[in-house]
Amino acid sequence: MHHPLRLGLIGFGEAGERFARDLTQAGLKNIVAYSRSGAKAAAGDPLAERALEAGARFVKTPRELCKHADVIIALTSGRAALATLRSVRAHLKPHHYYIDANATSAKAMEQAAALLKGKAHFIDASLMGAVPLLGSRVPIFVSGEHAGELCELLAPYGMNLRAVSPRPGAASALKLIRSIAFKGLAGVLLESLEAAHRYGMLDLVAEDITGSFAGQSFMVNMKRYVCGTAAHAERRVHEMDDALELLDALGASTRMSRATRGMLKDVVKLGLPAHFNHVEPDSMTLVMDAILEAKK
């Protein structure tokens, strides 16, 4: 791309407006934006004025957006991702980079990439933080055949992009897999702290849990939990039996604890404790390899 980069935004909500403002301040000029409400906004309309203040101007149609932009970032909603792409597909050319930054499934991103194959460059993007807080510096994982090129194009404007795979959908898959851990952790904490509160020890239990992670990196703790479970799942099943007995006596929630007990029983059935001779392995990779081998 030899001429100055031309950016287009599809959707102009909180994220779109912040991106426009930050990238304009970083030196990017002539940003265009399209949204249904923006297309109807007349001069002087509050929405149009906000766009201008952020360094962007609204265009009336997806066709006009594609005409005035080379790099297009879709920031609508996950449910609208494919419909949004179809609305602009006919106007995209081989030089276009179409970045889908909507929170959606990896499968939807694979479908989107297929729709644009041979038509334009498709990049799957996952925002890994809060745009209102971090703006254009929010970490963004991108994947697709041209993800590395996109990183080079936008890096001069302060965007924090990381190409994770040439496979479309990988960025969305990474975010969803990450969510399994963090949403699950939130559920486990809620269940544990509910029990603590019912027992009259909320602050004490919260402090103790916090202390268990203090002084070591999360990677060290994660390895300890994963490798420790592989070696000692049998006795941990019995610990969860006792924990569930206590939760029932307290009238507390048990869903996450029952799932944990079920997972530990599965680890035992897969034969991991015996495989490792009840000794913690040296790496999480060894545990994952053993699980995949046992599930063949």
C-alpha positions in Angstrom: 0.0 0.0 0.0 1.9 3.0 -1.3 -0.6 5.8 -0.6 -1.5 6.9 2.9 -3.6 4.3 4.7 -7.3 4.9 4.4 -9.5 3.5 7.3 -13.2 2.7 7.3 -15.3 1.7 10.3 -18.5 -0.2 10.1 -20.4 0.6 13.3 -19.8 3.7 15.3 -20.6 2.8 18.8 -18.3 3.3 21.8 -15.5 1.2 20.3 -15.7 2.8 16.9 -15.7 6.3 18.2 -12.7 5.7 20.5 -10.7 4.0 17.8 -11.4 7.0 15.4 -10.4 9.5 18.1 -7.2 7.7 19.1 -6.1 6.9 15.5 -6.7 10.5 14.4 -4.5 11.7 17.2 -1.9 9.2 16.1 -1.8 10.8 12.7 -4.3 8.8 10.6 -6.4 11.1 8.4 -9.7 11.0 6.6 -11.3 8.1 8.5 -14.8 7.2 7.2 -17.5 5.4 9.0 -20.8 3.7 8.2 -23.7 2.8 10.4 -27.4 2.8 9.8 -27.9 5.7 12.2 -24.9 7.5 11.0 -26.1 7.3 7.4 -29.2 9.2 8.4 -27.5 11.8 10.5 -27.6 15.2 8.9 -25.0 17.9 9.4 -25.3 19.3 12.9 -26.8 16.1 14.3 -25.2 15.2 17.6 -24.0 11.8 16.2 -22.5 13.4 13.1 -20.8 16.1 15.3 -19.3 13.3 17.6 -17.9 11.6 14.6 -16.3 14.8 13.3 -14.8 15.5 16.7 -13.3 12.0 16.7 -11.8 12.6 13.3 -14.3 10.6 11.2 -17.1 11.4 8.7 -20.1 9.3 8.0 -20.8 7.9 4.5 -24.2 7.0 3.3 -23.7 3.5 2.0 -21.4 0.5 2.4 -20.3 1.0 -1.2 -19.1 4.5 -0.5 -17.3 3.2 2.6 -15.4 0.7 0.5 -14.6 3.4 -2.1 -12.9 5.6 0.5 -11.2 2.9 2.6 -8.6 0.2 2.1 -8.6 -1.2 5.7 -12.1 -1.8 7.0 -12.8 -2.7 10.7 -16.3 -4.1 11.5 -17.4 -3.2 15.0 -21.1 -4.1 15.0 -22.1 -7.2 17.0 -21.4 -10.8 16.9 -24.8 -11.8 15.8 -24.6 -9.3 12.9 -21.1 -10.2 11.8 -22.0 -12.3 8.7 -24.9 -10.0 7.7 -22.6 -7.0 8.0 -20.0 -8.7 5.8 -22.6 -9.7 3.2 -23.7 -6.0 3.0 -20.3 -4.9 1.9 -19.0 -8.0 0.1 -20.0 -6.9 -3.4 -18.0 -3.7 -3.0 -14.8 -5.1 -1.7 -11.8 -5.4 -4.0 -8.6 -7.5 -3.8 -6.6 -4.7 -2.2 -9.1 -4.4 0.8 -8.3 -5.7 4.3 -11.6 -6.6 6.0 -11.1 -7.0 9.8 -14.0 -8.5 11.7 -13.6 -7.4 15.3 -17.0 -8.6 16.5 -17.1 -11.0 19.4 -18.4 -14.2 17.7 -17.7 -17.8 17.1 -14.7 -19.3 15.4 -17.0 -21.1 13.0 -18.6 -17.8 12.0 -15.2 -16.4 11.3 -14.3 -19.4 9.2 -17.5 -18.8 7.2 -16.7 -15.2 6.8 -13.2 -16.0 5.4 -14.8 -18.4 3.0 -17.2 -15.7 1.8 -14.2 -13.4 1.0 -11.8 -16.0 -0.4 -10.4 -14.6 -3.6 -12.4 -11.4 -3.1 -10.5 -9.5 -0.4 -8.1 -10.1 2.6 -10.0 -11.3 5.6 -8.7 -11.0 9.1 -10.4 -12.3 12.3 -9.7 -10.0 15.2 -10.4 -10.4 18.9 -10.4 -7.5 21.3 -8.7 -8.7 24.5 -9.6 -5.8 26.8 -11.9 -2.9 27.3 -11.8 -0.3 24.4 -13.3 2.5 26.6 -10.4 2.0 29.0 -7.5 1.2 26.7 -8.6 2.8 23.4 -6.5 1.9 20.4 -3.9 0.3 22.6 -6.2 -2.5 23.6 -4.5 -5.8 22.9 -6.0 -7.3 19.7 -5.3 -10.9 18.5 -5.6 -11.3 14.8 -5.5 -14.3 12.5 -5.8 -15.1 8.9 -3.4 -15.3 6.0 -2.8 -11.6 5.9 -2.8 -10.9 9.7 0.9 -10.2 9.7 0.6 -7.6 7.0 -2.2 -5.9 8.9 0.0 -5.6 12.0 2.6 -3.8 10.0 0.1 -1.5 8.5 -1.5 -0.4 11.8 1.5 -0.5 14.1 2.7 3.0 13.2 -0.6 4.3 14.6 -0.1 2.8 18.0 -2.4 -0.2 17.6 -1.5 -3.2 19.7 -2.0 -6.1 17.3 -0.6 -9.6 17.5 -0.8 -12.1 14.7 -1.5 -15.5 16.3 -2.2 -17.8 13.3 -2.7 -17.8 9.5 -5.9 -19.7 10.2 -9.1 -17.6 10.1 -11.1 -18.1 13.3 -8.1 -18.7 15.4 -8.2 -15.3 17.1 -11.9 -15.8 18.0 -11.2 -19.4 19.2 -8.3 -18.1 21.4 -10.6 -15.6 23.1 -13.4 -18.2 23.6 -10.9 -20.8 25.0 -9.6 -18.1 27.3 -13.1 -17.3 28.4 -13.6 -20.9 29.5 -10.9 -20.3 32.1 -11.9 -16.9 33.3 -15.7 -17.3 33.2 -15.2 -20.7 34.9 -13.0 -19.1 37.5 -15.6 -16.5 38.2 -18.2 -19.3 38.8 -15.9 -21.2 41.1 -15.1 -18.1 43.1 -18.8 -17.2 43.4 -19.6 -20.7 44.7 -16.7 -20.8 47.1 -17.3 -17.3 48.5 -21.1 -18.0 48.9 -20.2 -21.0 51.1 -17.7 -18.9 53.0 -20.3 -16.2 53.6 -22.8 -18.7 54.8 -20.2 -20.0 57.2 -19.4 -16.5 58.4 -15.8 -16.6 57.0 -16.1 -14.5 53.8 -13.1 -12.2 54.4 -10.9 -14.9 55.8 -11.5 -17.3 52.9 -11.0 -14.5 50.3 -7.8 -13.5 52.0 -6.6 -17.1 52.0 -7.4 -17.6 48.4 -5.5 -14.4 47.5 -2.5 -15.5 49.5 -2.3 -18.8 47.7 -1.5 -16.9 44.5 0.8 -14.3 46.0 4.5 -14.3 45.4 4.4 -16.5 42.3 3.5 -15.9 38.7 0.2 -17.2 37.5 2.0 -19.5 35.1 3.7 -21.2 38.1 0.3 -21.6 39.8 -1.3 -22.9 36.7 1.4 -25.5 36.2 1.0 -26.6 39.8 -2.8 -27.0 39.5 -2.7 -28.8 36.1 0.2 -31.1 36.9 -0.9 -31.7 40.5 -4.4 -32.8 39.3 -2.9 -35.2 36.8 -0.9 -36.9 39.6 -3.3 -36.7 42.5 -6.9 -36.7 41.1 -7.9 -39.7 43.1 -7.6 -38.2 46.5 -9.0 -34.9 45.2 -12.2 -36.7 44.3 -12.6 -37.5 48.0 -11.8 -33.9 49.0 -14.6 -32.7 46.7 -17.0 -35.3 48.2 -16.4 -33.7 51.6 -16.7 -30.2 50.1 -20.1 -31.1 48.6 -21.3 -32.6 51.9 -20.5 -29.2 53.5 -22.1 -27.2 50.7 -25.3 -29.3 51.1 -25.3 -28.7 54.8 -25.0 -25.0 54.3 -27.7 -24.9 51.6 -25.1 -23.4 49.2 -24.7 -23.7 45.5 -23.0 -26.9 44.3 -23.0 -26.7 40.5 -19.3 -25.8 40.0 -18.1 -28.2 42.7 -20.1 -31.1 41.2 -18.6 -30.3 37.8 -15.1 -30.3 39.4 -15.7 -33.7 41.0 -16.9 -35.0 37.6 -13.8 -33.7 35.9 -11.5 -35.3 38.6 -13.3 -38.6 38.1 -12.7 -38.3 34.4 -9.0 -37.8 35.0 -8.9 -40.9 37.1 -10.8 -42.9 34.4 -8.3 -41.7 31.8 -5.6 -43.3 33.9 -3.5 -40.1 34.4 -2.5 -40.7 38.0 -1.2 -44.2 37.2 0.4 -42.9 33.9 2.5 -40.5 35.9 3.0 -42.9 38.9 1.3 -40.4 41.1 4.2 -37.9 40.7 3.6 -34.5 39.2 4.9 -34.3 35.7 7.3 -31.5 34.6 5.1 -29.7 32.2 1.5 -29.0 31.3 2.3 -30.2 27.7 2.9 -33.7 29.1 -0.5 -33.7 30.8 -2.3 -32.4 27.7 -0.5 -35.0 25.5 -1.5 -37.8 28.0 -5.2 -36.6 27.9 -5.3 -36.6 24.1 -3.7 -40.0 23.9 -6.1 -41.5 26.4 -9.1 -40.1 24.6 -8.1 -41.7 21.2 
